[in-house]
Amino acid sequence: MSKKIIIIGAGPGGLAAAMLLTEQGHDVHIYEKAAEIGGRTALLKQDGFSFDLGPTALNMPNVLTALFADCNRNIQDYIKLVSLDPLYSLYIEDIIFSPSSDQDRTKKEIARLFPGEEEHYDRFMHDNAKKMIYLLPLWQEPFTSLWSLFRLRTLRALPSLTLGNHLIDELAKYFEDKRLRLAFSFETKFLGMSPWETPGAFSVIPFAEHYFGIFHIVGGINRLSYAMNEIVQENGGKIHLNQRVQQINTASKKITSITLESGETVEGDYFFLNADFAYTMSHLFSQTKAPVNLKKLDKKKYSCSGFVMYLGLDTTLPLNVHTVLFPSDFRIHMDEIMRQGIIPDDLSIHITYPVAVDKTVAPRDMSTLRILVPVPNNENGINWEKERSAMRQLILKTMEQKLDLTDLESHILTEKIITPDDWEKDYHIYKGAIFNLTHQLSQLGPFRPNKIPAIKNMKIVGGAAHPANSLPFILESANIVVRQFNKEITKN
């Protein structure tokens, strides 16, 4: 029987759920506060230049291919994927390490920079391939209660979880050179964490990058959102832009309707929450009716934030698509961000330069840069209006020095900066924590907000839900909640 389903937020999780639900014949309506779809994967256009607001790389494309196949679509009819080689260029201390999508070439690069470590790479890839086999089912199944931990699949996977080991310890089993360990752990900053805090099980993330590769979508990752939107509309779904949800109305342990900023009330049978989870719980329900304990929610551990610059240049640069500039001491750097809550003097900078493989994002002979710098979230009370100018200058100066660029400032035609304050105020991201809840063991699996007992007809999809906050995992979260929804309506 067809249900009327309301989805709050047109991010990738909400769009993926809408694809699957409309394919099953349900009446799906997505309400999005912004003028663009995509949430944190939206398109940002300015003065003829196109930028990805958030994520700029795609890994594990098999998850995406499977999603489109489940909707009887061929992903190649909607987007064009470009495999990146090298995966990225890492500037670590005195070396530039550029691993390849070809594992043999990566081994040669390791042998050149870290003689003797190339055989350790083989062992790392072999062991993590086995680890992935055991962990993959855990990412595809719901964790709705503590009892989920005692399923046979979960118990079989326990050795692969390397409980008690942090990622940096796990990598020490394979690589002797600390620079190489950093090269296989820097991705944890996109989980909003330090490799000295991240569970050892997440060694499968660098493995997945080296095994599956890293991909760019022509036009940017934002094109994925448009492709998903196209399928939703082909299936009869409706997407309502510029429609901010002002309140979620409840009665008898169910959501009855949502109230829009315009005052309009929209009723539905089921409600899928794809907006920022903590922001929604603390702002869209009345304080007396919030379905979770707001004090406990506030005390959860949230990721770092990001100071992000979007630059349109009147020139091109000799860069790969992804370049990462490491601080001199990455551990101190992450400690300053995550524990001390201060802006580091020595920055970690992730630069995305899509023009290296994609000429569609900028006018001819011009280019774009998206520059992401991890910084403390808004728990720390930093005055970003005051720090904004100095931070901008430090970023440009660091890039010029480490990349041997000359007067980058003079080539900037257009510019936008988003600070942690902006992420919270304009994008409704709780505490400006752009990578959502952190991923220590106490906030994984059944300890993520997968189910709210106080609300019977609400599903949670996106970065806060199981399994984790990265694009492939967000898409898996949509698969999980749609399967749960199907079971529930079958029972009823």
BELFENPE-V177967 format. One record per pair of residues at least 4 apart in sequence whose C-alpha atoms are under 6 Angstrom apart, sorted by the first residue. I is the first residue (numbers start at 1). J is the second residue. D is the distance in Angstrom with one decimal. If there is no record, write none. Layout:
i->I j->J d->D
i->I j->J d->D
This chain:
i->2 j->26 d->4.8
i->3 j->26 d->5.3
i->4 j->27 d->4.7
i->4 j->268 d->5.2
i->4 j->269 d->5.3
i->5 j->28 d->4.8
i->5 j->268 d->5.7
i->5 j->269 d->5.9
i->5 j->270 d->4.9
i->5 j->271 d->5.7
i->6 j->29 d->5.0
i->6 j->30 d->5.9
i->6 j->271 d->4.8
i->7 j->30 d->4.6
i->7 j->271 d->5.7
i->7 j->272 d->4.6
i->7 j->273 d->6.0
i->8 j->30 d->5.9
i->8 j->31 d->5.2
i->8 j->273 d->5.2
i->8 j->274 d->5.5
i->8 j->275 d->6.0
i->9 j->31 d->5.8
i->9 j->32 d->4.8
i->9 j->274 d->4.9
i->9 j->275 d->4.9
i->10 j->14 d->5.4
i->10 j->15 d->5.8
i->10 j->32 d->5.6
i->10 j->37 d->5.4
i->10 j->38 d->5.5
i->10 j->39 d->5.9
i->11 j->38 d->4.3
i->11 j->39 d->4.2
i->12 j->16 d->5.9
i->13 j->461 d->5.7
i->13 j->462 d->4.8
i->13 j->474 d->5.5
i->13 j->475 d->5.6
i->13 j->478 d->5.6
i->14 j->274 d->5.3
i->16 j->478 d->6.0
i->17 j->478 d->4.9
i->18 j->22 d->5.8
i->19 j->232 d->5.0
i->21 j->26 d->5.7
i->22 j->26 d->5.1
i->22 j->235 d->5.5
i->23 j->71 d->6.0
i->28 j->237 d->5.0
i->29 j->238 d->4.8
i->29 j->239 d->5.8
i->30 j->239 d->4.7
i->30 j->240 d->5.9
i->31 j->240 d->4.9
i->31 j->243 d->5.8
i->32 j->241 d->5.0
i->32 j->243 d->5.5
i->33 j->242 d->4.7
i->33 j->243 d->4.7
i->33 j->244 d->3.9
i->34 j->242 d->5.0
i->35 j->241 d->5.4
i->35 j->242 d->5.1
i->38 j->42 d->4.1
i->38 j->225 d->5.3
i->40 j->54 d->5.1
i->41 j->53 d->5.9
i->41 j->54 d->5.1
i->41 j->222 d->5.3
i->42 j->53 d->5.5
i->42 j->222 d->5.2
i->43 j->52 d->5.2
i->43 j->53 d->5.9
i->43 j->222 d->5.3
i->44 j->50 d->5.9
i->44 j->51 d->5.0
i->44 j->53 d->5.7
i->45 j->49 d->5.7
i->45 j->50 d->4.6
i->49 j->361 d->5.8
i->49 j->362 d->4.8
i->50 j->361 d->4.9
i->52 j->220 d->6.0
i->56 j->221 d->5.8
i->57 j->215 d->5.9
i->57 j->216 d->5.7
i->58 j->214 d->5.7
i->58 j->215 d->5.0
i->59 j->214 d->5.0
i->60 j->212 d->5.8
i->65 j->75 d->6.0
i->68 j->73 d->5.0
i->68 j->75 d->5.8
i->69 j->73 d->5.1
i->78 j->227 d->5.6
i->80 j->217 d->5.7
i->80 j->218 d->5.7
i->81 j->216 d->5.8
i->81 j->217 d->4.7
i->82 j->215 d->5.4
i->82 j->216 d->5.1
i->83 j->215 d->4.6
i->84 j->214 d->5.8
i->84 j->215 d->5.6
i->85 j->100 d->5.3
i->85 j->101 d->5.7
i->86 j->98 d->5.8
i->86 j->99 d->5.6
i->86 j->100 d->4.4
i->87 j->99 d->5.9
i->87 j->100 d->5.5
i->87 j->214 d->6.0
i->88 j->98 d->5.7
i->88 j->322 d->4.7
i->88 j->323 d->5.6
i->89 j->97 d->5.7
i->89 j->98 d->4.4
i->89 j->323 d->4.8
i->90 j->96 d->5.4
i->90 j->97 d->5.1
i->90 j->323 d->6.0
i->90 j->324 d->4.9
i->91 j->96 d->4.6
i->91 j->325 d->4.9
i->91 j->326 d->5.9
i->92 j->326 d->5.4
i->99 j->106 d->4.9
i->100 j->106 d->5.1
i->101 j->213 d->5.2
i->107 j->118 d->5.1
i->110 j->114 d->5.2
i->110 j->118 d->5.5
i->111 j->115 d->4.4
i->111 j->118 d->5.4
i->120 j->174 d->5.5
i->128 j->132 d->5.9
i->128 j->204 d->5.9
i->131 j->160 d->5.4
i->132 j->136 d->5.6
i->134 j->157 d->5.1
i->139 j->467 d->5.3
i->143 j->148 d->5.5
i->143 j->445 d->5.5
i->143 j->446 d->4.6
i->144 j->446 d->5.7
i->145 j->446 d->5.4
i->146 j->446 d->5.9
i->149 j->154 d->5.9
i->161 j->201 d->4.7
i->162 j->200 d->5.7
i->162 j->201 d->6.0
i->165 j->169 d->6.0
i->165 j->200 d->5.2
i->166 j->196 d->5.8
i->166 j->197 d->5.8
i->166 j->198 d->5.4
i->166 j->199 d->4.6
i->166 j->200 d->4.5
i->167 j->195 d->5.3
i->167 j->198 d->5.6
i->167 j->199 d->5.5
i->167 j->200 d->3.9
i->168 j->195 d->5.4
i->168 j->196 d->5.6
i->170 j->200 d->5.6
i->171 j->181 d->5.9
i->182 j->186 d->5.7
i->184 j->206 d->5.6
i->185 j->195 d->6.0
i->188 j->193 d->5.6
i->188 j->195 d->6.0
i->189 j->193 d->5.0
i->191 j->435 d->5.8
i->192 j->303 d->4.2
i->192 j->304 d->5.0
i->192 j->435 d->5.4
i->194 j->334 d->5.8
i->204 j->208 d->5.9
i->207 j->211 d->5.9
i->208 j->212 d->5.5
i->209 j->213 d->4.8
i->209 j->214 d->5.9
i->217 j->221 d->5.5
i->219 j->360 d->6.0
i->232 j->237 d->5.1
i->233 j->237 d->4.9
i->244 j->260 d->5.7
i->244 j->261 d->5.6
i->245 j->259 d->6.0
i->245 j->260 d->4.5
i->246 j->259 d->5.6
i->246 j->260 d->5.1
i->246 j->261 d->5.2
i->247 j->258 d->5.8
i->247 j->259 d->5.1
i->247 j->284 d->4.6
i->247 j->285 d->5.9
i->248 j->258 d->4.6
i->248 j->284 d->5.7
i->248 j->285 d->5.5
i->249 j->255 d->5.7
i->249 j->256 d->5.8
i->249 j->257 d->5.3
i->249 j->258 d->5.7
i->250 j->254 d->5.4
i->250 j->255 d->4.2
i->250 j->256 d->5.3
i->253 j->454 d->5.5
i->253 j->455 d->4.8
i->253 j->456 d->6.0
i->254 j->455 d->5.1
i->254 j->456 d->5.4
i->254 j->457 d->5.7
i->256 j->267 d->6.0
i->257 j->266 d->5.3
i->257 j->267 d->4.1
i->258 j->265 d->5.7
i->258 j->266 d->5.3
i->259 j->264 d->5.7
i->259 j->265 d->4.4
i->260 j->264 d->5.3
i->270 j->457 d->5.1
i->271 j->458 d->4.8
i->272 j->458 d->5.6
i->272 j->459 d->4.7
i->272 j->460 d->5.8
i->273 j->460 d->4.9
i->274 j->461 d->5.2
i->274 j->462 d->5.7
i->276 j->429 d->5.8
i->278 j->430 d->5.9
i->279 j->283 d->5.8
i->279 j->430 d->4.9
i->280 j->284 d->5.1
i->285 j->290 d->5.1
i->286 j->290 d->6.0
i->291 j->454 d->5.5
i->301 j->438 d->6.0
i->302 j->436 d->5.9
i->302 j->437 d->4.5
i->302 j->438 d->5.2
i->303 j->433 d->5.1
i->303 j->435 d->5.5
i->303 j->436 d->5.6
i->303 j->437 d->5.7
i->303 j->438 d->5.1
i->304 j->375 d->6.0
i->304 j->376 d->5.0
i->304 j->377 d->5.0
i->304 j->433 d->5.4
i->305 j->374 d->5.9
i->305 j->375 d->5.3
i->305 j->376 d->5.5
i->305 j->377 d->4.6
i->305 j->420 d->5.8
i->305 j->432 d->5.7
i->305 j->433 d->4.7
i->305 j->434 d->5.3
i->306 j->373 d->5.5
i->306 j->374 d->4.5
i->306 j->375 d->5.3
i->307 j->373 d->5.2
i->307 j->419 d->4.8
i->308 j->371 d->5.5
i->308 j->372 d->4.6
i->308 j->417 d->5.7
i->308 j->418 d->5.2
i->309 j->370 d->5.8
i->309 j->371 d->5.0
i->309 j->416 d->5.9
i->309 j->417 d->4.6
i->310 j->369 d->5.8
i->310 j->370 d->4.7
i->310 j->415 d->5.5
i->310 j->416 d->5.1
i->311 j->368 d->5.6
i->311 j->369 d->5.1
i->311 j->414 d->5.8
i->311 j->415 d->4.6
i->312 j->368 d->4.6
i->312 j->412 d->5.8
i->312 j->413 d->5.5
i->312 j->414 d->5.0
i->313 j->366 d->5.7
i->313 j->367 d->5.2
i->313 j->368 d->5.9
i->313 j->411 d->5.3
i->313 j->412 d->4.7
i->313 j->413 d->5.5
i->314 j->366 d->4.7
i->314 j->411 d->5.4
i->315 j->365 d->6.0
i->315 j->366 d->4.6
i->316 j->366 d->5.6
i->316 j->367 d->5.5
i->320 j->356 d->5.9
i->321 j->352 d->5.4
i->321 j->353 d->4.5
i->321 j->354 d->5.1
i->321 j->356 d->5.7
i->322 j->351 d->5.8
i->322 j->352 d->4.8
i->323 j->350 d->5.9
i->323 j->351 d->5.1
i->324 j->349 d->5.7
i->324 j->350 d->4.5
i->325 j->348 d->5.7
i->325 j->349 d->5.1
i->326 j->348 d->5.0
i->327 j->346 d->5.3
i->327 j->347 d->5.4
i->327 j->348 d->5.4
i->334 j->338 d->5.9
i->335 j->339 d->5.2
i->336 j->340 d->4.7
i->336 j->341 d->5.8
i->336 j->342 d->5.5
i->337 j->341 d->4.9
i->337 j->342 d->5.7
i->337 j->375 d->5.7
i->337 j->376 d->4.8
i->341 j->376 d->5.3
i->341 j->380 d->5.5
i->348 j->373 d->5.9
i->349 j->372 d->5.9
i->349 j->373 d->4.9
i->350 j->371 d->5.8
i->350 j->372 d->5.1
i->351 j->370 d->5.8
i->351 j->371 d->4.7
i->352 j->369 d->5.7
i->352 j->370 d->5.1
i->353 j->369 d->5.2
i->354 j->358 d->5.6
i->355 j->359 d->5.2
i->355 j->367 d->5.8
i->362 j->366 d->5.8
i->362 j->367 d->5.2
i->377 j->431 d->5.9
i->377 j->432 d->5.5
i->377 j->433 d->5.5
i->378 j->431 d->4.8
i->378 j->432 d->5.8
i->384 j->388 d->5.4
i->387 j->391 d->6.0
i->399 j->403 d->5.6
i->400 j->404 d->5.3
i->400 j->405 d->4.4
i->418 j->422 d->5.7
i->420 j->432 d->4.8
i->422 j->426 d->5.3
i->423 j->427 d->5.0
i->423 j->429 d->5.7
i->423 j->432 d->5.0
i->424 j->428 d->4.8
i->424 j->429 d->4.5
i->424 j->430 d->5.8
i->424 j->431 d->5.9
i->424 j->432 d->4.5
i->436 j->464 d->6.0
i->439 j->443 d->5.7
i->439 j->444 d->6.0
i->443 j->447 d->4.8
i->443 j->448 d->5.3
i->444 j->448 d->5.4
i->445 j->466 d->5.8
i->448 j->465 d->5.7
i->449 j->465 d->5.6
i->450 j->465 d->5.3
i->461 j->465 d->5.7
i->461 j->477 d->5.7
i->461 j->478 d->5.7
i->462 j->474 d->4.9
i->463 j->468 d->5.8
i->463 j->469 d->4.1
i->463 j->474 d->5.7
i->467 j->473 d->5.8
i->468 j->473 d->5.5
i->470 j->474 d->6.0
